[in-house]
């Protein structure tokens, strides 16, 4: 019988998203820094000084154990953001400033 692994320092928030215990940091954000930006666990701790190395490693372990689902969620979130960006109208002052550049 296979049991679901538990991850110290990682809990599922009220929205069903894995987060670092006691923080608002989502596992996917930590994983994105690691995968997309190439940051090491130590570099991530430097960027998030309220996290410990153990918390970052737990987040990365969770990500790699659930990579397919988390990557799909990340791509869906990115697609939704791009869709909203396409529907956004610039503030007139910002549009005018961009025309002068």
Helices and strands as residue ranges (DSSP letters): E 10-12, E 18-20, H 27-35, H 41-47, H 53-65, H 67-87, H 92-100
